[in-house]
């Protein structure tokens, strides 16, 4: 059984079909990347999976359960989290407080939001463990709005990890980073995912990184799936080379 699969997933905005009859399968414990030109429908696909948008047609299944009509909060509680192209943080709170609040969101009754912070040993312990995982322990007491771009991205990843997902959708986690920082961030995602039993799915613009870390790659073009397979197949696929990698198959 695939961890997640979609059946004929389609999203129309008026006359524009942003996602077109997509059948996507995500297997457990694989690193899956979704690539494609700007406007190919990648972020819209993530929004459909996580309930931020409702499909025009098609269904989304997670662990063989139909989650298509669930609101985003319930989808998170089922075990799916995501990060965004632009980090969505509590700007006036510290790094540790951001992570603790994310961990508290697992409380169905919301009781913990009305308790003293120093009494929340569970969420606080989760926050401290994630601080170490993402390499921000030294910045635990810094406010989120004081962080560098790269550290903001790390914190955003940490927020997704804090809700204990089985599936983590990461929308361009290295956007705006230099090459060295991008590589370190991707290695961190690999390590944390393996240690915590998380299956990551990345939208990633750096094709060298994609080809180096992915077990499976799905290529979107004009809202539909152009190709799917392991990196070597994608890199040598003539249709992908023409649409995305360049006519000679070089990274673009």
Sine and cosine of phi, psi and omega as CSV:
sin_phi,cos_phi,sin_psi,cos_psi,sin_omega,cos_omega
0.00,0.00,0.81,-0.59,0.07,-1.00
-0.92,0.40,0.54,-0.84,0.04,-1.00
-0.90,0.44,-0.71,0.71,0.05,-1.00
-0.65,-0.76,0.62,-0.79,0.16,-0.99
-0.53,-0.85,0.47,-0.88,0.06,-1.00
-0.89,-0.46,0.49,-0.87,-0.05,-1.00
-0.80,-0.60,0.96,-0.27,0.05,-1.00
0.88,0.48,0.55,0.83,-0.11,-0.99
-0.92,0.39,0.81,-0.59,-0.09,-1.00
-0.64,-0.77,0.67,-0.74,0.09,-1.00
-0.70,-0.71,0.83,-0.56,0.03,-1.00
-0.91,-0.41,0.66,-0.75,0.17,-0.99
-0.89,-0.45,1.00,-0.08,-0.11,-0.99
0.89,0.45,-0.84,-0.54,-0.01,-1.00
-1.00,0.07,-0.14,0.99,-0.02,-1.00
-1.00,-0.01,0.81,-0.59,0.13,-0.99
-0.99,-0.15,0.97,-0.25,-0.08,-1.00
-0.99,0.14,-0.58,0.81,0.09,-1.00
-0.78,-0.63,0.80,-0.60,-0.23,-0.97
-0.82,-0.58,0.99,-0.13,0.15,-0.99
0.82,0.57,0.81,0.59,-0.09,-1.00
-1.00,-0.01,0.84,-0.54,0.16,-0.99
-0.95,-0.32,0.98,-0.19,-0.07,-1.00
-0.92,-0.39,0.67,-0.74,0.08,-1.00
-0.80,-0.60,0.77,-0.64,0.04,-1.00
-0.89,-0.45,0.85,-0.53,-0.01,-1.00
-0.99,-0.12,0.49,-0.87,0.00,-1.00
-0.88,0.48,0.57,-0.82,0.17,-0.99
0.89,0.46,0.35,0.94,0.15,-0.99
-0.93,-0.36,0.47,-0.88,0.16,-0.99
-1.00,-0.10,0.89,-0.45,-0.09,-1.00
-0.91,-0.41,0.77,-0.64,0.04,-1.00
-0.91,-0.41,0.58,-0.82,0.08,-1.00
-0.89,-0.45,0.86,-0.50,-0.03,-1.00
-0.80,-0.59,0.18,-0.98,0.03,-1.00
0.39,-0.92,0.30,-0.96,0.01,-1.00
-0.89,0.46,0.27,-0.96,0.11,-0.99
-0.83,0.56,0.69,-0.72,0.00,-1.00
0.99,0.11,0.15,0.99,-0.04,-1.00
-0.97,0.22,-0.24,0.97,0.03,-1.00
0.96,-0.29,0.22,0.98,-0.11,-0.99
-0.91,0.42,-0.81,0.59,-0.02,-1.00
-0.92,0.39,-0.58,0.81,0.06,-1.00
-0.89,0.47,-0.63,0.78,0.06,-1.00
-0.87,0.50,-0.72,0.70,0.04,-1.00
-0.88,0.48,-0.65,0.76,-0.01,-1.00
-0.91,0.42,-0.54,0.84,0.05,-1.00
-0.94,0.33,-0.68,0.74,-0.02,-1.00
-0.90,0.43,-0.61,0.79,-0.10,-1.00
-1.00,-0.07,0.11,0.99,0.11,-0.99
0.99,0.14,0.09,1.00,0.04,-1.00
-0.96,0.30,-0.40,0.91,0.13,-0.99
-0.77,-0.64,0.52,-0.86,0.11,-0.99
-0.99,-0.15,0.69,-0.73,-0.04,-1.00
-0.94,0.33,0.46,-0.89,0.16,-0.99
-0.96,0.27,-0.57,0.82,0.07,-1.00
-0.51,-0.86,0.30,-0.95,0.11,-0.99
1.00,-0.04,0.14,-0.99,-0.08,-1.00
-0.72,-0.70,0.35,-0.93,0.07,-1.00
-0.85,-0.53,0.76,-0.65,-0.01,-1.00
-0.84,-0.55,0.74,-0.68,0.04,-1.00
-0.81,-0.58,0.85,-0.53,-0.10,-1.00
0.79,0.62,0.65,0.76,0.06,-1.00
0.94,0.35,0.23,0.97,0.06,-1.00
-0.95,-0.31,0.70,-0.71,0.03,-1.00
-0.96,0.28,0.92,-0.40,-0.02,-1.00
-0.93,-0.37,0.20,0.98,-0.14,-0.99
-0.81,0.58,-0.68,0.74,-0.14,-0.99
-0.99,-0.12,0.11,0.99,-0.01,-1.00
-0.98,0.19,0.56,-0.83,0.10,-0.99
-0.95,0.31,0.33,-0.94,-0.07,-1.00
-0.81,0.59,-0.66,0.75,-0.04,-1.00
-0.87,0.49,-0.67,0.74,0.00,-1.00
-0.93,0.37,-0.55,0.84,0.05,-1.00
-0.91,0.40,-0.64,0.77,0.09,-1.00
-0.87,0.50,-0.69,0.72,-0.02,-1.00
-0.93,0.37,-0.38,0.92,0.08,-1.00
-0.96,0.28,-0.38,0.92,0.06,-1.00
0.83,-0.56,0.39,0.92,0.03,-1.00
-0.87,-0.50,0.79,-0.61,0.12,-0.99
-0.79,-0.61,0.16,-0.99,0.00,-1.00
-0.46,-0.89,0.37,-0.93,0.20,-0.98
-0.92,-0.40,0.24,-0.97,-0.10,-0.99
-0.87,-0.49,0.29,-0.96,0.05,-1.00
-0.87,0.50,-0.61,0.79,0.07,-1.00
-0.93,-0.36,0.87,-0.49,-0.09,-1.00
-0.85,0.53,0.75,-0.67,-0.01,-1.00
-0.96,-0.29,1.00,-0.09,-0.14,-0.99
-0.87,-0.49,0.32,-0.95,0.21,-0.98
-0.99,0.13,1.00,-0.10,-0.23,-0.97
-0.88,0.48,-0.60,0.80,-0.09,-1.00
-1.00,0.06,0.00,1.00,0.00,-1.00
-0.97,-0.23,0.32,-0.95,0.00,-1.00
-0.96,0.27,0.20,-0.98,0.05,-1.00
-0.85,0.53,-0.73,0.68,0.00,-1.00
-0.89,0.46,-0.67,0.74,0.00,-1.00
-0.90,0.44,-0.63,0.77,0.07,-1.00
-0.84,0.54,-0.73,0.68,-0.04,-1.00
-0.94,0.35,-0.61,0.79,0.01,-1.00
-0.90,0.43,-0.66,0.75,0.01,-1.00
-0.90,0.43,-0.64,0.77,0.06,-1.00
-0.88,0.48,-0.68,0.74,0.03,-1.00
-0.91,0.41,-0.59,0.81,0.03,-1.00
-0.90,0.44,-0.41,0.91,-0.05,-1.00
-0.90,0.44,-0.27,0.96,0.04,-1.00
-0.96,0.26,-0.17,0.99,0.01,-1.00
-0.98,0.21,0.95,-0.32,-0.07,-1.00
-0.88,0.47,-0.53,0.85,-0.08,-1.00
-1.00,-0.02,-0.10,0.99,0.01,-1.00
0.89,0.45,0.22,0.97,-0.04,-1.00
-0.86,0.50,-0.57,0.82,-0.11,-0.99
-0.92,0.38,-0.33,0.95,-0.02,-1.00
-0.95,0.30,-0.23,0.97,-0.02,-1.00
-0.94,-0.34,0.22,0.98,0.02,-1.00
-0.97,-0.25,0.33,-0.94,0.07,-1.00
-0.90,0.45,0.65,-0.76,-0.05,-1.00
-0.87,0.50,-0.58,0.81,-0.06,-1.00
-0.97,0.26,-0.08,1.00,0.05,-1.00
-0.99,-0.11,-0.07,1.00,-0.10,-1.00
-1.00,-0.07,0.96,0.29,-0.09,-1.00
-0.92,0.40,-0.59,0.81,-0.02,-1.00
-0.91,0.42,-0.88,0.47,0.04,-1.00
-0.86,0.52,-0.59,0.81,0.01,-1.00
-0.91,0.41,-0.65,0.76,0.05,-1.00
-0.91,0.42,-0.63,0.78,0.06,-1.00
-0.88,0.48,-0.70,0.71,0.00,-1.00
-0.86,0.51,-0.71,0.71,-0.03,-1.00
-0.91,0.42,-0.62,0.79,0.02,-1.00
-0.91,0.42,-0.65,0.76,-0.01,-1.00
-0.95,0.32,-0.58,0.82,0.09,-1.00
-0.80,0.60,-0.69,0.72,0.02,-1.00
-0.93,0.37,-0.67,0.74,-0.01,-1.00
-0.85,0.53,-0.67,0.74,-0.11,-0.99
-0.99,-0.10,0.04,1.00,0.09,-1.00
0.97,0.26,0.53,0.85,-0.01,-1.00
-0.87,-0.49,0.32,0.95,-0.01,-1.00
-0.83,0.55,-0.65,0.76,-0.03,-1.00
-0.93,0.36,-0.27,0.96,-0.02,-1.00
-0.93,-0.36,0.34,0.94,-0.09,-1.00
-0.84,0.54,-0.59,0.80,-0.06,-1.00
-0.99,-0.13,0.07,1.00,0.08,-1.00
-0.97,0.23,0.58,-0.81,0.08,-1.00
-0.95,0.30,0.52,-0.85,-0.04,-1.00
-0.87,0.50,-0.56,0.83,-0.03,-1.00
-0.97,0.23,-0.03,1.00,0.06,-1.00
-0.99,-0.14,-0.09,1.00,-0.11,-0.99
-0.98,0.21,0.46,-0.89,0.16,-0.99
-0.93,0.35,0.23,-0.97,0.00,-1.00
-0.85,0.53,-0.72,0.69,-0.04,-1.00
-0.90,0.44,-0.64,0.77,0.01,-1.00
-0.95,0.32,-0.51,0.86,0.10,-0.99
-0.89,0.45,-0.65,0.76,0.02,-1.00
-0.90,0.43,-0.65,0.76,0.04,-1.00
-0.88,0.48,-0.68,0.73,0.00,-1.00
-0.90,0.44,-0.65,0.76,0.03,-1.00
-0.87,0.49,-0.65,0.76,0.08,-1.00
-0.89,0.45,-0.67,0.74,0.03,-1.00
-0.87,0.50,-0.61,0.79,0.03,-1.00
-0.89,0.45,-0.63,0.78,0.05,-1.00
-0.92,0.39,-0.57,0.82,0.02,-1.00
-0.95,0.31,-0.54,0.84,-0.11,-0.99
-0.90,0.43,-0.37,0.93,0.01,-1.00
-1.00,-0.01,0.22,0.98,0.13,-0.99
0.82,0.57,0.85,0.53,-0.04,-1.00
-0.98,0.18,0.35,-0.94,0.25,-0.97
-1.00,-0.06,-0.51,0.86,0.01,-1.00
-0.82,-0.57,0.78,-0.62,-0.06,-1.00
-0.82,-0.58,0.90,-0.43,0.02,-1.00
-1.00,-0.10,0.86,-0.50,-0.07,-1.00
-0.90,-0.43,0.90,-0.44,-0.06,-1.00
-1.00,-0.10,0.98,-0.20,0.00,-1.00
0.77,0.64,0.89,0.46,-0.06,-1.00
-0.91,0.42,-0.31,0.95,-0.01,-1.00
-0.95,-0.31,0.24,0.97,-0.02,-1.00
-0.85,0.53,0.75,-0.66,0.04,-1.00
0.99,0.13,0.01,1.00,0.01,-1.00
-1.00,-0.06,0.42,-0.91,0.17,-0.99
-0.96,0.27,0.16,-0.99,-0.10,-1.00
-0.87,0.50,-0.75,0.67,-0.06,-1.00
-0.90,0.44,-0.69,0.72,0.00,-1.00
-0.92,0.38,-0.58,0.81,0.04,-1.00
-0.88,0.47,-0.71,0.71,-0.01,-1.00
-0.89,0.45,-0.69,0.73,0.01,-1.00
-0.89,0.46,-0.64,0.77,-0.02,-1.00
-0.92,0.39,-0.66,0.75,0.01,-1.00
-0.92,0.40,-0.65,0.76,0.06,-1.00
-0.89,0.46,-0.60,0.80,0.06,-1.00
-0.90,0.44,-0.68,0.74,0.04,-1.00
-0.88,0.48,-0.69,0.72,0.03,-1.00
-0.86,0.50,-0.73,0.68,-0.06,-1.00
-0.91,0.41,-0.75,0.66,-0.03,-1.00
-0.90,0.43,-0.64,0.77,0.01,-1.00
-0.89,0.46,-0.70,0.71,0.01,-1.00
-0.91,0.42,-0.69,0.73,-0.04,-1.00
-0.92,0.40,-0.55,0.84,-0.11,-0.99
-0.97,-0.26,0.09,1.00,0.03,-1.00
0.93,0.38,0.58,0.81,-0.01,-1.00
-0.98,-0.18,0.67,-0.75,0.13,-0.99
-0.99,-0.13,0.92,-0.38,-0.02,-1.00
-1.00,-0.04,0.60,-0.80,0.14,-0.99
-0.81,-0.58,0.83,-0.55,-0.11,-0.99
-0.91,-0.41,0.74,-0.67,0.40,-0.92
-1.00,-0.01,0.86,-0.51,-0.12,-0.99
-0.62,-0.79,0.73,-0.69,-0.04,-1.00
-1.00,0.04,-0.35,0.94,-0.03,-1.00
-1.00,0.08,0.98,-0.20,-0.12,-0.99
-0.94,0.34,-0.45,0.89,0.06,-1.00
-0.90,0.43,-0.67,0.74,0.07,-1.00
-0.90,0.43,-0.72,0.70,-0.02,-1.00
-0.83,0.56,-0.75,0.67,-0.04,-1.00
-0.92,0.39,-0.44,0.90,-0.05,-1.00
-1.00,0.09,-0.42,0.91,-0.11,-0.99
-0.92,-0.39,-0.29,0.96,-0.20,-0.98
-0.99,0.13,0.63,-0.78,0.22,-0.98
-1.00,0.08,-0.62,0.79,0.02,-1.00
-0.68,-0.74,0.54,-0.84,0.02,-1.00
-0.76,-0.65,0.72,-0.70,0.14,-0.99
-0.92,-0.38,0.78,-0.62,0.01,-1.00
-0.97,-0.26,0.84,-0.54,0.08,-1.00
-0.98,-0.20,0.57,-0.82,0.09,-1.00
-0.52,-0.85,0.83,-0.55,-0.01,-1.00
0.80,0.60,0.62,0.79,0.10,-0.99
1.00,0.02,-0.24,0.97,-0.04,-1.00
-0.93,-0.37,0.23,-0.97,0.04,-1.00
-0.99,0.17,0.88,-0.47,0.04,-1.00
-1.00,0.07,-0.61,0.79,-0.03,-1.00
-0.34,-0.94,0.38,-0.93,0.05,-1.00
-0.48,-0.88,0.68,-0.73,0.03,-1.00
0.32,-0.95,-0.08,-1.00,0.05,-1.00
-0.94,0.35,0.29,-0.96,-0.11,-0.99
-0.80,0.60,-0.68,0.74,-0.07,-1.00
-0.90,0.43,-0.57,0.82,0.05,-1.00
-0.93,0.36,-0.67,0.74,-0.01,-1.00
-0.90,0.43,-0.68,0.73,-0.04,-1.00
-0.90,0.44,-0.51,0.86,-0.05,-1.00
-0.99,-0.17,0.08,1.00,-0.02,-1.00
-0.98,0.22,0.87,-0.50,-0.05,-1.00
-0.87,0.50,-0.60,0.80,0.00,-1.00
-0.91,0.40,-0.63,0.78,0.03,-1.00
-0.93,0.36,-0.67,0.74,0.03,-1.00
-0.85,0.52,-0.66,0.75,-0.02,-1.00
-0.94,0.35,-0.67,0.74,-0.11,-0.99
-0.99,0.13,-0.48,0.88,-0.22,-0.98
-0.64,-0.76,-0.66,0.75,-0.11,-0.99
-1.00,-0.03,-0.15,0.99,-0.09,-1.00
0.99,-0.17,0.44,-0.90,-0.15,-0.99
-0.90,0.43,-0.39,0.92,0.01,-1.00
-0.99,-0.14,0.08,1.00,0.04,-1.00
0.98,0.18,0.25,0.97,0.02,-1.00
-0.99,0.15,0.42,-0.91,0.06,-1.00
-0.91,0.42,0.69,-0.72,0.00,-1.00
-0.90,-0.43,0.00,0.00,0.00,0.00
